[in-house]
Amino acid sequence: MEELPIRVNVKIADRPYRLSVDPESETVVREAAKIIQEELTKYRELGHTDTQEALAMIAFDSLVLKIRGERKMQRLQQMVFDKITQLDHVVAPAIST
């Protein structure tokens, strides 16, 4: 039986948002909203009183982290591919004899 989307209410920058998410995504969505609120508080404490400016900085920081993570993942995938290729070069001759 297919799980139906559920409604999740989250609050970001004092504004409520009602989202439809898969049940397995609910905790991630709530965690993301909580992190945004924490980052918003941090930026406000640093003097960014304009909510839009603080949210823009949060979005920028999040995208930088995402890009860094993607690049790190690509490097790790390439390292794994290279190691597998090296192993194949070692094992293939032994198997064919």
Secondary structure, 3 states (H helix, E strand, C coil): CCCCCEEEEEEECCEEEEEEECHHHHHHHHHHHHHHHHHHHHHHHCCCCCHHHHHHHHHHHHHHHHHHHHHHHHHHHHHHHHHHHHHHHHHHHHHHC
